[in-house]
Amino acid sequence: MTNLIATNARHIVLSIFIAIVALMVMILVHESGHYLIGKALKFKINEFSIGFGPKLFSHRNKKNGELFAIRLIPLGGFCAFEGEDSDSTTEGSFNSQKPWKRILVLLAGVTFNFFSAVIILTVLFSTYGYTLPKVNGLDTGGISAVQNFQEGDIIYEVNGNKVYTVINTNLKTLLSESGDSAEVTVIRHGEKQHITVYKGEYETLVMQEDGTEKVEVQSRFGITIGYTDYRMVFWESLGRSFVFIWQLVIVTFKTIGGLFTGAVGLKGSVGGTVTSVAAMGSVTLALRFKGVLLMFGIMSASVALMNILPFPALDGCRIIFVLIEWIFRKPVNRNVEAIIHTVGIVILFSFAILCDILNLGTISSLFR
């Protein structure tokens, strides 16, 4: 029993460590985008850092003075450009560069994360597979059932619409919107087949308000659904990776919108960095290396998405300030902009800490 507990503890620690490494790698990818495009466009860079707080490791390039550092708190990173929040006259300073150059540099981190997510997810769907619904059983007790499904069929397409299940399941919607029949593409014995399936009349026990059960006749397709992983060819996997990221965007914006309308609460729905790392660690613990790839893909796409938001201190907001300067040919007061971004950082960290505190129960439950 003691050995089992110790083994589980090691697995949990290892999974959380992998999740932290994944976060650090995605931050490294993001900041490398800023750094590499900045170097290519002749920007002067003072520091490239992963993490915040005290330095754990640092090295200064004697030739150009650039400092490379790994810091204690793995909650982000930065690529510090000369004169980023001031009107520095130093050659190559950030705000002395043309607006289009600054926008390219600011977009570079998001772009690097986006393409790394596409690559990782494409590899995942090509090797371990994409999760699709599978027919686990057929209800043969229908009053008037005509079925062309077979047990083991993987449902790939319904009425010309592909089935997506990694983030949100649309099979139920696609089938419910069908009439009395549907044109379905299934993967049967490894090959795609096009079949026509029909609804039948099935007797179903329905619980009534008074607690008693009543037999009702319902019209449905009469199948029991499970899920399985289906390995796709490269181009299919590539296409699915774009859809996956788009679905993640939709879910994120729905969540953000729900926070403002009250439809989504902070507890149980939104997590800070600790909650996210714990959730990713739990995925790794359950799915092993497949979970690692999925985690890396989600993390990379999430870092890209969050940084493009027009919130102070994030790349999206900095781009807006550059656009204002470009359009009106006059920048917002640099000191005012710097204060806005500083306040933004404080709000972001405070919000993340609050979310983690509210979700302590969720964090602990992930590893039970």
C-alpha positions as CSV (number, residue, x, y, z in Angstrom):
1,M,0.0,0.0,0.0
2,T,2.8,2.4,1.0
3,N,4.7,1.6,-2.3
4,L,1.5,2.3,-4.3
5,I,1.0,5.7,-2.6
6,A,4.7,6.5,-3.2
7,T,4.4,5.5,-6.9
8,N,1.3,7.6,-7.4
9,A,3.0,10.5,-5.7
10,R,5.9,10.2,-8.0
11,H,3.6,10.1,-11.0
12,I,1.8,13.2,-9.9
13,V,5.0,15.1,-9.2
14,L,6.4,14.0,-12.6
15,S,3.2,15.0,-14.4
16,I,3.2,18.5,-12.8
17,F,6.9,18.9,-13.6
18,I,6.1,18.0,-17.3
19,A,3.3,20.6,-17.3
20,I,5.6,23.3,-15.9
21,V,8.2,22.4,-18.5
22,A,5.5,22.6,-21.2
23,L,4.5,26.1,-20.0
24,M,8.2,27.2,-20.0
25,V,8.8,25.8,-23.5
26,M,5.7,27.6,-24.9
27,I,6.9,30.8,-23.2
28,L,10.3,30.2,-24.7
29,V,8.8,29.7,-28.2
30,H,6.7,32.9,-27.7
31,E,9.7,35.1,-26.6
32,S,11.9,33.6,-29.2
33,G,9.5,34.9,-31.8
34,H,9.9,38.5,-30.4
35,Y,13.7,38.0,-30.2
36,L,14.4,36.5,-33.6
37,I,12.2,39.0,-35.6
38,G,13.6,41.8,-33.4
39,K,17.2,40.8,-34.3
40,A,16.3,40.4,-38.0
41,L,14.9,44.0,-38.0
42,K,17.9,45.5,-36.1
43,F,16.1,46.2,-32.8
44,K,18.4,46.5,-29.7
45,I,17.6,43.9,-27.1
46,N,18.7,44.2,-23.5
47,E,17.4,40.9,-22.0
48,F,15.8,37.6,-22.9
49,S,14.3,36.0,-19.9
50,I,12.1,33.0,-19.1
51,G,10.2,33.4,-15.8
52,F,10.0,36.4,-13.4
53,G,11.7,37.2,-10.1
54,P,15.3,36.5,-9.0
55,K,17.7,35.0,-11.5
56,L,18.5,31.3,-11.2
57,F,20.9,31.4,-14.2
58,S,22.1,34.2,-16.4
59,H,24.7,34.8,-19.1
60,R,25.6,38.1,-20.7
61,N,26.8,38.3,-24.3
62,K,30.0,40.3,-24.1
63,K,29.7,41.4,-27.8
64,N,26.3,43.1,-27.7
65,G,25.5,43.2,-24.0
66,E,22.4,41.0,-24.2
67,L,21.4,39.2,-21.0
68,F,19.9,35.7,-21.1
69,A,18.3,34.6,-17.9
70,I,16.1,31.9,-16.3
71,R,14.2,33.3,-13.3
72,L,12.5,31.7,-10.3
73,I,8.8,32.2,-11.0
74,P,7.7,30.2,-14.1
75,L,4.6,32.4,-14.8
76,G,5.8,34.1,-18.1
77,G,8.8,35.6,-19.6
78,F,9.9,38.7,-21.5
79,C,12.1,40.0,-24.3
80,A,13.2,43.4,-23.1
81,F,13.9,45.9,-25.9
82,E,15.8,49.1,-25.4
83,G,13.4,52.0,-24.9
84,E,10.3,49.9,-25.1
85,D,8.5,52.2,-22.6
86,S,10.3,55.4,-23.3
87,D,11.5,57.7,-26.1
88,S,15.1,56.4,-26.0
89,T,17.5,57.9,-28.6
90,T,19.8,54.8,-28.5
91,E,20.3,53.3,-32.0
92,G,17.9,50.4,-32.5
93,S,15.6,51.4,-29.6
94,F,12.1,50.0,-29.8
95,N,10.1,53.2,-30.2
96,S,12.5,54.7,-32.7
97,Q,11.7,52.0,-35.2
98,K,8.9,52.3,-37.8
99,P,5.4,51.3,-36.6
100,W,5.2,48.4,-39.1
101,K,8.4,46.9,-37.7
102,R,7.2,47.2,-34.2
103,I,3.9,45.5,-35.1
104,L,5.8,42.6,-36.7
105,V,7.9,42.2,-33.6
106,L,4.8,42.2,-31.4
107,L,3.0,39.7,-33.6
108,A,6.0,37.4,-33.8
109,G,5.4,35.7,-30.4
110,V,1.8,34.9,-31.1
111,T,2.7,33.7,-34.6
112,F,5.4,31.4,-33.3
113,N,3.0,29.9,-30.7
114,F,0.3,29.5,-33.3
115,F,2.4,27.5,-35.7
116,S,4.0,25.4,-33.0
117,A,0.5,24.5,-31.9
118,V,-0.4,23.5,-35.5
119,I,2.7,21.4,-35.8
120,I,2.2,19.6,-32.4
121,L,-1.5,18.9,-33.0
122,T,-0.8,17.6,-36.5
123,V,1.8,15.2,-35.1
124,L,-0.7,14.2,-32.4
125,F,-3.6,13.5,-34.8
126,S,-1.2,11.6,-37.2
127,T,0.3,9.4,-34.6
128,Y,-2.1,8.8,-31.7
129,G,-5.2,9.8,-33.6
130,Y,-8.1,12.2,-33.4
131,T,-10.9,11.2,-31.0
132,L,-14.1,10.4,-33.0
133,P,-17.5,8.8,-31.9
134,K,-17.8,5.1,-32.4
135,V,-21.0,2.9,-32.5
136,N,-20.7,0.7,-29.4
137,G,-24.1,-0.9,-29.7
138,L,-27.4,-1.0,-31.6
139,D,-30.8,-0.9,-30.1
140,T,-32.6,-3.7,-31.8
141,G,-35.8,-3.3,-29.8
142,G,-37.3,-0.7,-32.0
143,I,-40.9,-0.8,-33.0
144,S,-39.9,0.2,-36.6
145,A,-36.2,0.3,-36.7
146,V,-34.2,0.3,-40.0
147,Q,-30.5,0.6,-39.3
148,N,-27.5,0.6,-41.5
149,F,-25.0,1.2,-38.7
150,Q,-22.8,-1.6,-37.6
151,E,-21.1,-2.0,-34.2
152,G,-17.6,-0.6,-34.4
153,D,-18.4,2.1,-37.1
154,I,-16.5,5.3,-36.5
155,I,-18.7,8.2,-37.4
156,Y,-16.7,10.6,-39.6
157,E,-19.3,12.8,-41.3
158,V,-23.0,13.5,-41.1
159,N,-24.9,15.1,-44.0
160,G,-21.7,16.5,-45.4
161,N,-20.6,18.0,-42.1
162,K,-17.4,16.6,-40.4
163,V,-17.7,15.4,-36.8
164,Y,-15.5,17.3,-34.4
165,T,-15.0,16.0,-30.8
166,V,-11.7,17.1,-29.3
167,I,-13.0,20.3,-27.6
168,N,-16.8,20.2,-28.2
169,T,-18.9,17.3,-29.5
170,N,-21.2,18.2,-32.4
171,L,-22.5,14.7,-33.3
172,K,-25.6,15.0,-31.2
173,T,-26.5,18.3,-32.8
174,L,-25.8,16.9,-36.3
175,L,-28.0,13.9,-35.7
176,S,-30.8,15.8,-34.0
177,E,-30.9,18.3,-36.9
178,S,-31.4,15.4,-39.4
179,G,-34.9,14.4,-40.5
180,D,-36.0,10.9,-40.6
181,S,-32.8,9.9,-42.2
182,A,-29.2,11.0,-42.5
183,E,-26.3,10.5,-45.0
184,V,-23.4,9.3,-42.9
185,T,-19.7,8.6,-43.7
186,V,-18.4,5.9,-41.4
187,I,-15.0,4.3,-41.1
188,R,-15.7,0.6,-41.2
189,H,-12.8,-1.9,-41.1
190,G,-10.4,0.9,-41.8
191,E,-12.2,2.2,-44.9
192,K,-14.6,5.1,-45.4
193,Q,-18.1,4.1,-46.4
194,H,-21.1,6.2,-47.2
195,I,-24.4,4.9,-45.8
196,T,-27.9,6.1,-45.3
197,V,-29.3,5.6,-41.8
198,Y,-32.9,5.9,-40.6
199,K,-34.6,6.8,-37.4
200,G,-36.8,4.2,-35.8
201,E,-39.5,4.2,-33.1
202,Y,-38.1,3.1,-29.7
203,E,-39.8,2.6,-26.4
204,T,-38.0,4.6,-23.7
205,L,-38.6,4.8,-19.9
206,V,-39.1,8.5,-19.0
207,M,-39.0,9.8,-15.4
208,Q,-42.0,12.0,-14.6
209,E,-42.3,14.9,-12.1
210,D,-44.0,12.7,-9.5
211,G,-41.1,10.2,-9.6
212,T,-42.9,7.5,-11.5
213,E,-41.6,6.1,-14.8
214,K,-43.6,6.1,-18.0
215,V,-43.0,4.3,-21.3
216,E,-42.8,6.7,-24.2
217,V,-42.2,6.0,-27.9
218,Q,-39.4,8.2,-29.3
219,S,-38.0,8.6,-32.8
220,R,-34.2,8.2,-32.8
221,F,-31.3,6.4,-34.6
222,G,-31.0,3.7,-31.9
223,I,-27.3,3.7,-31.4
224,T,-25.1,3.7,-28.3
225,I,-22.0,6.0,-28.7
226,G,-18.5,5.6,-27.4
227,Y,-15.3,7.2,-28.5
228,T,-12.1,6.0,-30.1
229,D,-8.9,7.5,-31.6
230,Y,-8.6,7.4,-35.4
231,R,-5.2,8.1,-36.9
232,M,-5.5,10.5,-39.8
233,V,-3.2,11.2,-42.8
234,F,-1.1,14.3,-42.7
235,W,-3.5,16.7,-44.6
236,E,-6.5,15.6,-42.5
237,S,-4.5,16.1,-39.3
238,L,-3.3,19.5,-40.5
239,G,-6.9,20.6,-41.2
240,R,-8.1,19.2,-37.8
241,S,-5.4,21.2,-36.0
242,F,-6.7,24.5,-37.4
243,V,-10.3,23.5,-36.4
244,F,-9.1,22.5,-32.9
245,I,-7.4,25.9,-32.4
246,W,-10.5,27.7,-33.8
247,Q,-12.7,25.8,-31.3
248,L,-10.4,26.8,-28.5
249,V,-10.8,30.4,-29.6
250,I,-14.6,30.1,-29.5
251,V,-14.5,28.4,-26.1
252,T,-12.2,31.1,-24.7
253,F,-14.3,34.0,-25.9
254,K,-17.5,32.4,-24.7
255,T,-15.9,32.0,-21.3
256,I,-14.7,35.6,-21.2
257,G,-18.1,36.8,-22.3
258,G,-19.7,34.6,-19.7
259,L,-17.6,36.3,-17.0
260,F,-19.0,39.7,-17.9
261,T,-22.6,38.5,-18.2
262,G,-22.5,36.3,-15.1
263,A,-23.2,33.1,-17.0
264,V,-19.7,31.8,-16.0
265,G,-18.4,31.9,-12.5
266,L,-14.7,32.1,-11.5
267,K,-14.9,29.0,-9.4
268,G,-14.7,25.8,-11.4
269,S,-14.7,27.5,-14.8
270,V,-11.6,29.8,-14.9
271,G,-8.2,28.9,-13.5
272,G,-5.0,30.7,-12.9
273,T,-1.5,29.4,-13.7
274,V,-1.5,26.8,-10.9
275,T,-4.9,25.5,-11.9
276,S,-3.8,25.2,-15.5
277,V,-0.6,23.4,-14.6
278,A,-2.5,21.0,-12.4
279,A,-5.1,20.3,-15.1
280,M,-2.4,19.7,-17.7
281,G,-0.5,17.5,-15.2
282,S,-3.7,15.5,-14.7
283,V,-4.1,15.0,-18.5
284,T,-0.5,13.8,-18.7
285,L,-1.0,11.4,-15.8
286,A,-4.1,9.9,-17.6
287,L,-2.9,9.8,-21.2
288,R,0.9,9.5,-20.9
289,F,2.8,10.8,-23.9
290,K,-0.4,11.4,-25.9
291,G,-1.3,13.7,-23.0
292,V,2.0,15.4,-23.2
293,L,1.5,16.2,-26.9
294,L,-2.1,17.3,-26.3
295,M,-1.0,19.5,-23.4
296,F,1.8,21.1,-25.5
297,G,-0.7,21.8,-28.3
298,I,-3.3,23.4,-26.0
299,M,-0.7,25.3,-24.0
300,S,0.9,26.8,-27.2
301,A,-2.5,27.8,-28.7
302,S,-3.6,29.3,-25.3
303,V,-0.4,31.3,-25.0
304,A,-0.9,32.7,-28.5
305,L,-4.6,33.4,-27.9
306,M,-4.1,35.1,-24.5
307,N,-1.3,37.4,-25.7
308,I,-3.3,38.7,-28.7
309,L,-6.1,39.9,-26.4
310,P,-6.2,43.7,-26.3
311,F,-5.5,43.8,-22.5
312,P,-2.8,46.1,-21.0
313,A,0.6,44.5,-20.8
314,L,-0.3,41.9,-23.5
315,D,0.9,42.1,-27.1
316,G,-2.5,42.8,-28.4
317,C,-2.8,46.0,-26.4
318,R,0.8,47.1,-27.3
319,I,-0.2,46.7,-31.0
320,I,-3.1,49.0,-30.4
321,F,-0.9,51.7,-29.0
322,V,1.4,51.4,-32.0
323,L,-1.6,51.6,-34.4
324,I,-2.8,54.8,-32.6
325,E,0.7,56.3,-33.1
326,W,0.7,55.2,-36.8
327,I,-2.7,56.6,-37.5
328,F,-2.4,59.9,-35.6
329,R,1.3,60.3,-36.2
330,K,1.8,61.0,-32.5
331,P,2.3,58.4,-29.7
332,V,0.3,58.2,-26.5
333,N,2.5,59.7,-23.7
334,R,5.1,56.9,-23.1
335,N,4.8,57.4,-19.3
336,V,1.0,57.0,-19.4
337,E,1.4,53.9,-21.6
338,A,4.0,52.4,-19.2
339,I,1.6,53.0,-16.2
340,I,-1.3,51.3,-18.1
341,H,0.8,48.2,-18.9
342,T,2.1,48.1,-15.3
343,V,-1.4,48.2,-13.9
344,G,-2.4,45.5,-16.5
345,I,0.4,43.2,-15.2
346,V,-0.8,43.7,-11.6
347,I,-4.4,42.9,-12.6
348,L,-3.4,39.8,-14.5
349,F,-1.4,38.4,-11.7
350,S,-4.0,39.3,-9.1
351,F,-6.7,37.7,-11.2
352,A,-4.7,34.5,-11.7
353,I,-4.0,34.2,-8.0
354,L,-7.7,34.8,-7.2
355,C,-8.7,32.1,-9.6
356,D,-6.2,29.6,-8.2
357,I,-7.4,30.3,-4.6
358,L,-11.1,29.8,-5.6
359,N,-10.2,26.6,-7.4
360,L,-8.1,24.9,-4.7
361,G,-10.7,22.2,-4.4
362,T,-10.7,21.6,-8.1
363,I,-6.9,21.4,-8.1
364,S,-6.8,18.7,-5.4
365,S,-9.6,16.7,-7.0
366,L,-7.6,16.4,-10.3
367,F,-5.3,13.9,-8.8
368,R,-7.6,11.8,-6.6
